[in-house]
Amino acid sequence: MDGNNGFHGMTTPPIVSAEAWEAARQTMLVKEKSFTRARDALAAERRRMPWQAVEKTYAFEGPGGKLDLLDLFEGRRQLIVYRAFFEPGVFGWPDHACRGCSLGADQVSHLSHLNVRDTTLVYASRAPQPDISRLKTRMGWEIPWYTITDSFDKDFGVDEWHGHNVFVRDGERVFRTYFINNRGDEAMGTVWSYLDLTPLGRQEVWEDSPAGYPQTPPYKWWNWHDNYEAEAAPHPKWVEVSDAGEAAFRKDRA
């Protein structure tokens, strides 16, 4: 749209009063809440999907040398691996990764919030580590980013197109629990979009999860991203504030 021409030639919605606008918003809000509930139900169903055992050993290169898939968890229970296209033959090489993958990387929120929910997010490409390091520095990305050295991409459906694979570990055993690609990747980037893909979910008490899954009260675990390690338990003041907010939310819903 040319800013100098405004909306010339476009069929725009009607201009209404504040009262009419609020009535329209309330009508839309009913549909939006229905969508949210449907999304929560879908995430609950996703948490009950069967798991696929990962029987092969996969090798990656990292800044410190060779690793296997289990190493990518960084000791946490859940792992999300995004296959980003950065390698010879990809448009932008060697200065840039794929434009779509790069846009996705720009969306990634601070990883500490995922990490405190026992979840690790990593990127993986076929570019050598020196090139990945250079790219991350140029673009300001801090996502752990590894080099694929074997058939990992082909085995998990990301050899020709981007996608997120989700894994969980039980000790030394690793299982694939979910996979999303194509337009499903568009919404990725927030803490919630990632956690909703995982087998454990957001791990909050309101969620419909199988018996025995870890769950804590909502809001209480939220923290400043530089304060999780320093604060082992929720700060009493934050508990007070979040309790008040939750009470107001529940009153509004009622």
BELDA-V227870 format. One record per residue. N is the residue number from 0. SS is DSSP state (@ for helix, = for strand, . for the rest). OMEGA is omega in whole degrees, 0 to 359 (NA if undefined). BURIAL is + if it has 24 or more other ideal C-beta (glycine too) atoms within 12 Angstrom, else -. Layout:
[[N:SS:OMEGA:BURIAL] [N:SS:OMEGA:BURIAL]]
This chain:
[[0:.:177:-] [1:.:183:-] [2:@:181:-] [3:@:183:-] [4:@:180:-] [5:.:182:-] [6:.:181:-] [7:.:179:-] [8:.:180:-] [9:.:175:-] [10:.:185:-] [11:.:178:-] [12:.:179:-] [13:.:174:-] [14:.:188:-] [15:.:177:-] [16:.:178:-] [17:@:180:-] [18:@:180:-] [19:@:179:-] [20:@:180:-] [21:@:177:-] [22:@:178:-] [23:@:179:-] [24:@:180:-] [25:@:176:-] [26:@:178:-] [27:@:182:-] [28:@:177:-] [29:@:180:-] [30:@:180:-] [31:@:178:-] [32:@:177:-] [33:@:177:-] [34:@:179:-] [35:@:179:-] [36:@:178:-] [37:@:178:-] [38:@:177:-] [39:@:179:+] [40:@:178:-] [41:@:178:-] [42:@:178:+] [43:@:177:-] [44:@:178:-] [45:@:180:+] [46:.:180:+] [47:.:176:-] [48:.:176:-] [49:.:180:-] [50:.:176:-] [51:=:180:-] [52:=:176:-] [53:.:186:+] [54:.:182:-] [55:.:173:-] [56:.:182:-] [57:.:183:+] [58:=:177:-] [59:=:171:+] [60:=:176:+] [61:=:180:+] [62:.:182:-] [63:.:179:-] [64:=:186:-] [65:=:176:-] [66:=:171:+] [67:=:184:+] [68:@:180:+] [69:@:179:+] [70:@:184:+] [71:@:178:+] [72:.:183:+] [73:.:177:+] [74:.:181:-] [75:.:186:+] [76:.:185:+] [77:=:182:+] [78:=:173:+] [79:=:181:+] [80:=:175:+] [81:=:179:+] [82:=:179:+] [83:.:181:+] [84:.:176:+] [85:.:186:+] [86:.:176:+] [87:.:180:-] [88:.:177:-] [89:.:179:+] [90:.:182:-] [91:.:181:+] [92:.:2:+] [93:.:184:-] [94:.:185:-] [95:.:168:+] [96:.:175:+] [97:.:183:+] [98:@:179:-] [99:@:178:+] [100:@:180:+] [101:@:176:+] [102:@:178:-] [103:@:179:+] [104:@:177:+] [105:@:182:-] [106:@:189:-] [107:.:180:+] [108:.:184:-] [109:.:189:-] [110:.:182:+] [111:@:182:+] [112:@:173:+] [113:@:184:+] [114:@:182:+] [115:.:173:+] [116:.:173:+] [117:.:185:+] [118:=:178:+] [119:=:173:+] [120:=:176:+] [121:=:171:+] [122:=:178:+] [123:=:179:+] [124:=:177:+] [125:.:178:+] [126:.:176:+] [127:.:183:+] [128:@:178:+] [129:@:179:-] [130:@:178:+] [131:@:179:+] [132:@:179:+] [133:@:180:-] [134:@:181:+] [135:@:179:+] [136:@:181:-] [137:@:187:-] [138:@:179:+] [139:.:181:-] [140:.:178:+] [141:.:179:-] [142:.:172:+] [143:=:190:+] [144:=:187:+] [145:=:179:+] [146:=:176:+] [147:=:183:+] [148:.:184:+] [149:.:186:-] [150:.:181:-] [151:@:184:+] [152:@:180:+] [153:@:183:-] [154:@:184:-] [155:.:168:+] [156:.:182:-] [157:.:179:+] [158:.:182:-] [159:.:183:-] [160:.:181:+] [161:.:177:+] [162:=:177:+] [163:=:171:+] [164:=:182:+] [165:=:181:+] [166:=:172:+] [167:=:179:+] [168:=:172:+] [169:=:188:-] [170:.:180:-] [171:.:181:-] [172:=:182:-] [173:=:181:+] [174:=:173:+] [175:=:185:+] [176:=:182:+] [177:=:178:+] [178:=:178:+] [179:=:179:+] [180:=:181:+] [181:@:183:-] [182:@:177:-] [183:@:180:-] [184:@:185:+] [185:.:187:-] [186:.:184:-] [187:.:177:+] [188:.:179:+] [189:.:175:-] [190:@:185:+] [191:@:180:+] [192:@:178:+] [193:@:183:+] [194:@:180:+] [195:.:177:+] [196:.:189:+] [197:.:180:+] [198:.:180:+] [199:.:178:+] [200:.:180:+] [201:.:178:+] [202:.:177:+] [203:=:192:+] [204:.:182:-] [205:.:185:-] [206:.:174:+] [207:.:181:-] [208:.:177:+] [209:.:182:-] [210:.:176:-] [211:.:179:-] [212:.:180:+] [213:.:179:+] [214:.:176:-] [215:=:179:+] [216:.:177:-] [217:.:178:-] [218:.:190:+] [219:.:184:+] [220:.:181:+] [221:.:182:+] [222:.:169:+] [223:.:188:-] [224:.:179:-] [225:.:187:-] [226:.:183:-] [227:.:183:-] [228:.:183:-] [229:.:186:-] [230:.:185:-] [231:.:180:-] [232:.:180:-] [233:.:179:-] [234:.:182:-] [235:@:180:-] [236:@:179:-] [237:@:176:-] [238:@:179:-] [239:@:181:-] [240:@:183:-] [241:@:175:-] [242:@:180:-] [243:@:179:-] [244:@:179:-] [245:@:179:-] [246:@:179:-] [247:@:178:-] [248:@:181:-] [249:@:178:-] [250:@:179:-] [251:@:179:-] [252:@:180:-] [253:.:NA:-]]
